[in-house]
Amino acid sequence: MEFNGFQNFFGELSNQAEKEFGGDSDFFRDRINKLKEDAPENVSYEIIYSIALYESLKAQQDMKILNTVKYLLDRD
């Protein structure tokens, strides 16, 4: 595989991960809503937002890693 081919693949994968798990996604909004429901009253919105953001970024990272490994293994 040439580097340009992998770069294109990873760019498309990154865009897809952002769409599915990024700040404008249903996943992110749902996590904020669920965390607000479950959090004690003394937990601030900033903390809830930070946790949801962390979970969103983790989901994006996991998706990129798993799909990249799958792509590389399927090529052999």
C-alpha positions in Angstrom: 0.0 0.0 0.0 1.3 3.4 -0.8 1.3 6.2 1.8 -1.2 8.3 -0.2 -3.7 5.5 -0.3 -3.5 5.0 3.4 -3.6 8.8 4.0 -6.9 9.0 2.0 -8.3 6.0 3.8 -7.5 7.4 7.2 -8.8 10.9 6.3 -12.1 9.4 5.3 -12.2 7.3 8.4 -11.5 10.4 10.6 -14.3 12.3 8.9 -16.7 9.3 9.5 -15.6 9.1 13.2 -16.2 12.8 13.7 -19.7 12.5 12.1 -20.7 9.5 14.3 -19.1 10.6 17.6 -18.0 14.2 17.3 -19.4 17.3 19.0 -22.4 17.6 16.6 -23.3 14.0 16.8 -26.3 12.3 18.3 -23.9 10.2 20.4 -22.4 13.3 22.0 -25.8 14.9 22.7 -27.2 11.7 24.1 -24.2 11.2 26.4 -24.7 14.8 27.8 -28.4 14.2 28.3 -27.8 10.8 30.0 -25.0 12.2 32.2 -27.2 15.1 33.2 -30.0 12.7 34.2 -27.7 10.5 36.2 -25.5 13.1 37.9 -26.0 14.4 41.4 -27.2 18.0 41.6 -23.9 19.4 42.7 -22.1 18.2 39.5 -21.6 21.2 37.2 -22.5 21.3 33.5 -18.8 21.8 32.7 -17.9 18.5 34.3 -20.7 16.7 32.5 -19.6 18.3 29.2 -16.0 17.3 29.9 -17.0 13.7 30.5 -19.1 13.5 27.4 -16.3 15.0 25.4 -13.8 12.5 26.7 -16.2 9.6 25.9 -16.8 11.1 22.4 -13.1 11.4 21.7 -12.5 7.9 23.1 -15.2 6.4 20.8 -13.6 8.2 17.8 -10.2 6.9 18.7 -11.4 3.4 19.1 -13.2 3.5 15.8 -10.1 4.7 14.0 -7.9 2.0 15.6 -10.2 -0.9 15.0 -11.0 0.1 11.4 -7.3 0.7 10.6 -6.3 -2.7 11.9 -9.1 -4.3 10.0 -8.1 -2.5 6.8 -4.5 -3.6 7.2 -5.3 -7.2 8.0 -7.8 -7.5 5.1 -5.1 -6.3 2.7 -3.0 -9.4 3.3 
